[in-house]
Amino acid sequence: MPKIKTVHGIENRKVASQKEWLAARLELLEAEKELTRRSDELARRRQELPWVRIEKEYRFETDEGEVSFADLFKGRSQLLIYHFMFGPEYKAGGCATCSSIADGFDGFVVHLAHHDVTLAAVSRAPFAKLQAYKQRMGWSFPWASSLGGDFNFDFNVSLTEKQQLEGTVEYNYQREAAWTTQGISDSLTKQGEGPVAENAAMAGTDVATYTRERPGMSAFVLEDGVVYHTYSAYSRGLDGLWGMYQWLDRAPKGRNETGMWWRRHDEYDRE
């Protein structure tokens, strides 16, 4: 029987022989293979979803000036958009959590571009704000502003104060309850505390204003000049895109967190 002892501060960790470890690893491998097969099946089902024709003439501000939705594809047939939480009222920059996810985009953009897929971010902050933040972060991926249009609202990643107070918010395919004290949703925070409140402070705004923007991703296809919506995911549906957690889930201590420990990548050395 493997001996139980403390190893480098990890309590109740089994210490075993190589033979015992290999037996346990092979058992886990079967579960991992099953998860991979299920993941492949889910990917196939995503691709089999019906397409919905985009009827509105959305406009975006980009490095190339004001462009149409079709222009965001940059000559390719597929477009993946990350709905980056950066509202017009954010004074200190984009959402720190979205920023940690976006840190991986530049590495993917070039590969996807050579596979007929454009990866871009869209936010409601004015384009000048996006440009300044993008320069600060050292990013180069395409990032468009949808300020003044319905795009974010139609894809349920932006909402109004009226929706918050009346309980008509639709996010992640479900209706949220009406917000309570000072516009702070108890379903999102613990009376205004926790990671959501920390993120709001790091964005330079209050919780209610911060959460009028939501994270998500959406997929689109361009065929015969017509744009179709094919897929969207929100909330925990974005976990697979958050690269650092894929690594932490394979680390000895796992995620090992009790709150929000991450910062924008240029802020760690300031503490």
C-alpha positions as CSV (number, residue, x, y, z in Angstrom):
1,M,0.0,0.0,0.0
2,P,1.5,3.4,-1.0
3,K,2.7,5.4,2.0
4,I,0.9,8.6,2.9
5,K,3.1,11.6,3.7
6,T,3.6,15.3,3.2
7,V,5.5,16.2,0.0
8,H,6.7,19.8,-0.5
9,G,3.7,21.2,1.4
10,I,1.1,19.0,-0.4
11,E,-0.9,17.2,2.4
12,N,-1.9,13.6,2.2
13,R,-0.1,12.9,-1.1
14,K,0.6,9.2,-1.9
15,V,4.3,8.3,-2.4
16,A,4.5,5.1,-4.4
17,S,7.0,3.0,-6.4
18,Q,7.3,3.4,-10.1
19,K,5.3,0.3,-10.7
20,E,2.4,1.5,-8.5
21,W,2.5,4.9,-10.2
22,L,2.4,3.3,-13.6
23,A,-0.6,1.2,-12.7
24,A,-2.5,4.3,-11.4
25,R,-1.4,6.3,-14.5
26,L,-2.7,3.7,-16.9
27,E,-6.1,3.7,-15.1
28,L,-6.2,7.4,-15.4
29,L,-5.2,7.2,-19.1
30,E,-8.4,5.2,-19.9
31,A,-10.5,8.0,-18.4
32,E,-8.5,10.6,-20.3
33,K,-9.0,8.7,-23.6
34,E,-12.8,8.5,-22.9
35,L,-12.8,12.3,-22.3
36,T,-11.0,12.8,-25.6
37,R,-13.5,10.7,-27.4
38,R,-16.4,12.7,-25.9
39,S,-14.7,15.9,-26.7
40,D,-14.3,14.8,-30.4
41,E,-18.0,14.0,-30.4
42,L,-18.9,17.4,-29.0
43,A,-16.8,19.1,-31.6
44,R,-18.6,17.2,-34.3
45,R,-22.0,18.2,-32.9
46,R,-20.9,21.9,-32.8
47,Q,-20.1,21.6,-36.5
48,E,-23.5,20.1,-37.2
49,L,-25.5,23.0,-35.6
50,P,-27.7,24.8,-38.1
51,W,-26.6,28.2,-39.4
52,V,-28.5,31.4,-38.8
53,R,-28.3,34.2,-41.4
54,I,-27.1,37.5,-40.1
55,E,-29.7,40.1,-41.3
56,K,-28.4,43.2,-39.6
57,E,-25.7,45.4,-41.3
58,Y,-23.3,45.6,-38.3
59,R,-20.4,48.1,-38.6
60,F,-17.1,48.0,-36.7
61,E,-14.2,50.4,-36.2
62,T,-10.9,48.7,-37.0
63,D,-7.3,49.4,-38.1
64,E,-8.7,49.7,-41.6
65,G,-11.3,52.2,-40.6
66,E,-15.1,51.5,-40.4
67,V,-15.8,48.1,-42.0
68,S,-18.7,45.7,-42.5
69,F,-19.2,42.4,-40.7
70,A,-18.0,40.6,-43.9
71,D,-14.8,42.7,-43.9
72,L,-13.8,41.2,-40.5
73,F,-13.3,37.9,-42.2
74,K,-10.3,39.4,-44.0
75,G,-10.8,37.3,-47.1
76,R,-11.4,34.0,-45.3
77,S,-14.5,32.0,-45.0
78,Q,-14.6,31.5,-41.2
79,L,-14.4,34.0,-38.3
80,L,-14.0,33.3,-34.6
81,I,-14.7,36.3,-32.4
82,Y,-13.8,36.6,-28.7
83,H,-16.2,38.9,-26.9
84,F,-13.6,40.8,-24.9
85,M,-15.0,42.6,-21.8
86,F,-13.9,46.2,-22.3
87,G,-16.8,48.6,-21.9
88,P,-16.8,52.3,-22.7
89,E,-16.7,53.2,-19.0
90,Y,-13.7,51.0,-18.1
91,K,-11.1,53.5,-17.0
92,A,-8.1,51.3,-16.2
93,G,-8.1,49.0,-19.2
94,G,-9.8,45.8,-20.4
95,C,-10.9,43.0,-18.1
96,A,-7.9,41.3,-16.5
97,T,-9.4,37.9,-16.9
98,C,-10.1,38.4,-20.6
99,S,-6.6,39.8,-20.9
100,S,-5.1,36.6,-19.5
101,I,-7.1,34.6,-22.1
102,A,-6.1,37.0,-24.9
103,D,-2.4,36.6,-24.1
104,G,-2.5,33.4,-26.1
105,F,-4.2,34.8,-29.2
106,D,-1.2,36.1,-31.1
107,G,0.4,32.7,-31.2
108,F,-2.8,31.2,-32.7
109,V,-3.8,33.9,-35.2
110,V,-1.1,33.1,-37.8
111,H,-1.8,29.4,-37.7
112,L,-5.6,29.9,-38.0
113,A,-5.1,32.4,-40.8
114,H,-3.4,29.7,-42.8
115,H,-6.3,27.4,-42.3
116,D,-9.0,29.7,-43.6
117,V,-10.0,31.1,-40.2
118,T,-9.7,34.7,-38.9
119,L,-9.5,35.1,-35.1
120,A,-10.4,38.6,-33.8
121,A,-11.7,40.3,-30.6
122,V,-14.6,42.7,-30.4
123,S,-15.4,45.1,-27.6
124,R,-17.6,48.1,-27.0
125,A,-14.9,50.5,-25.8
126,P,-13.9,53.2,-28.3
127,F,-11.4,52.1,-30.8
128,A,-8.7,54.5,-29.5
129,K,-9.0,52.9,-26.1
130,L,-8.6,49.4,-27.7
131,Q,-5.5,50.6,-29.6
132,A,-3.9,52.1,-26.5
133,Y,-4.5,49.0,-24.4
134,K,-3.4,46.7,-27.3
135,Q,-0.1,48.6,-27.5
136,R,0.3,48.4,-23.7
137,M,-0.2,44.6,-23.8
138,G,2.0,44.1,-26.8
139,W,-0.7,42.3,-28.8
140,S,-1.1,42.3,-32.6
141,F,-4.3,40.2,-33.1
142,P,-7.2,42.0,-34.8
143,W,-9.5,43.9,-32.4
144,A,-12.6,45.8,-33.5
145,S,-14.8,48.3,-31.7
146,S,-18.6,47.7,-31.9
147,L,-19.4,51.0,-30.1
148,G,-22.7,52.5,-31.1
149,G,-24.1,49.3,-32.7
150,D,-26.2,46.4,-31.6
151,F,-23.7,43.6,-32.1
152,N,-22.7,43.1,-28.5
153,F,-26.3,43.4,-27.3
154,D,-27.6,41.0,-30.0
155,F,-25.1,38.3,-28.9
156,N,-25.9,38.8,-25.2
157,V,-22.4,40.0,-24.2
158,S,-23.5,43.6,-23.4
159,L,-26.6,44.7,-21.4
160,T,-28.2,47.8,-20.0
161,E,-28.7,48.9,-16.4
162,K,-32.5,48.7,-17.1
163,Q,-32.0,45.0,-17.9
164,Q,-30.0,44.4,-14.7
165,L,-32.6,46.0,-12.5
166,E,-35.7,44.4,-14.2
167,G,-34.2,40.9,-14.4
168,T,-34.4,40.6,-18.2
169,V,-30.7,39.7,-18.7
170,E,-30.2,36.7,-20.9
171,Y,-26.7,35.2,-20.6
172,N,-25.3,31.8,-21.3
173,Y,-28.8,30.7,-22.5
174,Q,-30.6,31.5,-19.3
175,R,-32.4,34.3,-17.6
176,E,-30.7,36.0,-14.6
177,A,-32.6,37.2,-11.6
178,A,-33.1,40.9,-11.0
179,W,-30.1,42.6,-9.4
180,T,-30.2,43.7,-5.8
181,T,-28.1,46.0,-3.6
182,Q,-26.7,48.8,-5.7
183,G,-27.1,46.9,-8.9
184,I,-24.8,44.1,-7.7
185,S,-26.0,40.6,-8.6
186,D,-25.7,38.1,-5.7
187,S,-25.5,35.4,-8.3
188,L,-22.2,36.9,-9.6
189,T,-20.6,38.1,-6.3
190,K,-20.8,37.6,-2.6
191,Q,-22.3,41.0,-1.7
192,G,-19.9,42.6,-4.1
193,E,-16.8,40.7,-3.0
194,G,-14.7,38.1,-4.7
195,P,-13.1,37.8,-8.2
196,V,-15.9,39.7,-10.0
197,A,-15.4,42.7,-7.7
198,E,-11.6,42.4,-8.0
199,N,-11.9,42.4,-11.8
200,A,-14.2,45.4,-11.7
201,A,-11.6,47.4,-9.5
202,M,-8.8,46.4,-11.9
203,A,-10.9,47.6,-14.8
204,G,-11.4,50.9,-13.0
205,T,-15.1,50.8,-12.6
206,D,-17.9,49.5,-10.2
207,V,-19.2,45.9,-10.3
208,A,-22.6,46.8,-11.9
209,T,-20.9,48.7,-14.7
210,Y,-18.2,46.1,-15.1
211,T,-20.7,43.3,-15.5
212,R,-22.7,45.0,-18.2
213,E,-20.1,43.5,-20.4
214,R,-19.8,39.7,-20.5
215,P,-17.2,37.2,-21.9
216,G,-18.0,34.9,-24.7
217,M,-16.9,33.6,-28.2
218,S,-18.9,33.3,-31.4
219,A,-18.2,31.5,-34.7
220,F,-19.4,32.7,-38.1
221,V,-19.1,31.6,-41.7
222,L,-19.1,33.7,-44.9
223,E,-20.7,32.0,-47.9
224,D,-21.7,33.7,-51.2
225,G,-21.4,37.1,-49.5
226,V,-23.7,36.2,-46.7
227,V,-22.6,35.9,-43.0
228,Y,-24.1,33.1,-40.9
229,H,-23.8,32.6,-37.1
230,T,-22.9,29.0,-36.3
231,Y,-21.9,28.8,-32.6
232,S,-21.5,30.8,-29.4
233,A,-20.2,29.9,-25.9
234,Y,-20.1,31.8,-22.7
235,S,-19.0,31.5,-19.0
236,R,-17.4,28.1,-18.3
237,G,-17.8,27.3,-21.9
238,L,-14.7,29.4,-22.5
239,D,-12.5,27.3,-20.2
240,G,-10.8,25.4,-23.0
241,L,-9.7,28.7,-24.5
242,W,-8.0,29.8,-21.2
243,G,-4.5,28.4,-21.9
244,M,-3.0,28.8,-18.4
245,Y,-5.7,26.7,-16.8
246,Q,-5.0,23.8,-19.3
247,W,-1.5,23.8,-17.9
248,L,-2.5,24.2,-14.3
249,D,-4.9,21.3,-14.6
250,R,-1.8,19.1,-15.3
251,A,0.4,20.6,-12.6
252,P,0.9,18.7,-9.3
253,K,-1.2,21.2,-7.2
254,G,-3.8,21.8,-9.9
255,R,-5.5,25.2,-9.9
256,N,-4.7,25.6,-6.2
257,E,-6.6,28.8,-5.8
258,T,-9.0,30.4,-3.4
259,G,-9.6,33.7,-5.3
260,M,-8.3,35.8,-8.1
261,W,-4.5,35.4,-8.2
262,W,-3.8,36.4,-11.8
263,R,-3.0,39.9,-13.0
264,R,-2.4,41.6,-16.4
265,H,1.0,40.3,-17.5
266,D,2.6,43.7,-17.0
267,E,1.4,44.0,-13.4
268,Y,3.0,41.1,-11.6
269,D,6.2,43.0,-10.9
270,R,4.4,46.0,-9.4
271,E,3.3,44.2,-6.3
